[in-house]
Amino acid sequence: MSKYLSAKDFRQRFPNVTDDLKQWGEIIVLKRSKPLFRVLPFEESPKDLLDRASAKEDGTQPDLEEISRIVHKLREL
């Protein structure tokens, strides 16, 4: 569930933003009744790009070793 706050209200509530995120899930900040930005809680993710790549392994795509072999074969031609 999202909570909409004016920029002024967000500035006033900023010290409690962590509690608000736990309660509401996300905060959408408005300026002149238009969305300005969205505040989301941080989600844990793998530490680096290779970890993320291995976490989302796609069986239809070749892995890095296979790509390396293909490149070497092409260079031999």
SULPE-V941050 format. One line per field, one symbol per residue. phi: phi as a letter, one per 20 degrees, with the letter a starting at -180 (. if undefined). psi: psi as a letter, one per 40 degrees, with the letter a starting at -180 (. if undefined). A space follows every 50 residues. Layout:
BEGIN
phi->???
psi->???
END
This chain:
BEGIN
phi->.edecfgfffgfeggdfffffffdnbcdedclmdfdbcdcffdfbgfbff fffffdfdfedfeffffffffffffff
psi->hihhiiddddddeddedddddddedihhhihfeihdihhiihhhiididd dddddfhheeiiiddddddddddddd.
END
